[in-house]
């Protein structure tokens, strides 16, 4: 048991930055008291609204992934000079002078969309695709031996860094969390754990404590120490976002679920402060780079642009400056640079949960291919070409319905219930 882990909820105590213009001390104290007193209380959501938010989570991740693809790891020391808030490919004259991934599939999303006839798998969604199958097979309480079995069967290609090393260690007979331990996995510090565990919060909507526990469990498959703190923070935000739309409150709530010694918590509080002081997100991005890029405490990051901290904080920045607007939030998360497709996918999924499918611009859902446009989001198609022994062709409708079935089970297993009112189906969720 990690005795340094903070219980869920904001903890009253000294505040390192008392002067917030956009999130006041009084708001933070209110959140603190609310979080510490509301455990066990319930809230209800209509089934169709819940399903719509789940669908928007999946679509939002896909969108952020594909918008960020051409610029993944191309901008490091400086942000992208324009706001990347729509699809670009390497043939667009508007971005001809920008650094882009011009030699592989990432720079040709429109061609990929035409070839696949819809959306396609990448590690921002396909490891969660495996997790969905694992939970369907073993249940929500699946253990490390069971998830290792699923990884060895289904995850063999298109993985890098911390995931690749974790997978190789599994072949040597090692189980998580040892596969993510910094003594065994030299890539333990990377963003990896954040981008593959958002699904746990969708399984546990409105139950941020449970969502954070399971996301952190998943994060330790490939990462360790403070690299898992971003995973926990985003899990809290995702789960709480099913009922809370104010991104300022979500960020503040997530920050105070982390250990007081966490560099990621400290970074989140810095970003909150800088957001209050600077109208231009680029100023805050420079401050993040100066304070969290090369070193995290006394650890010199081997490949800083892949670090959990600098990437995760760029996402927090995008969420705060985006203020719930999908295009602006994803645009900032991509334009911040670093490992930007991953940040954009995580942020896109979160804003999807907050606003539902109606909050996502229709052209982003329909106009990715170069030959005409689709009639429904991503042609209701998800092609899995990266995860072995799992269905290649999937409808997005089917994926969403499968997630909803697990979510319903999780709600009921955690003292909630399903009920009818006024001819509609509702879920009562106990926090």
ZIBEL-V666924 format. One record per run of one state. SS is the DSSP state (H for helix, E for strand, - for the rest). FROM is the first residue (numbers start at 1). LEN is the number of residues. If there is no record, write none. Layout:
# ZIBEL-V666924
[[SS;FROM;LEN] [SS;FROM;LEN]]
This chain:
# ZIBEL-V666924
[[-;1;24] [H;25;13] [-;38;4] [E;42;5] [H;47;23] [-;70;23] [H;93;3] [-;96;9] [H;105;3] [-;108;1] [H;109;8] [-;117;2] [E;119;2] [-;121;5] [H;126;13] [-;139;5] [H;144;11] [-;155;6] [H;161;11] [-;172;18] [E;190;1] [-;191;1] [H;192;4] [-;196;3] [H;199;5] [-;204;4] [H;208;12] [-;220;5] [H;225;16] [-;241;6] [H;247;9] [-;256;7] [H;263;15] [-;278;3] [H;281;12] [-;293;2] [E;295;2] [-;297;2] [E;299;2] [-;301;3] [H;304;3] [E;307;1] [H;308;15] [-;323;3] [H;326;10] [-;336;4] [H;340;16] [-;356;1] [H;357;3] [-;360;2] [H;362;5] [-;367;10] [H;377;4] [-;381;1] [E;382;2] [-;384;9] [E;393;2] [-;395;1] [H;396;18] [-;414;3] [E;417;5] [-;422;2] [E;424;7] [-;431;1]]
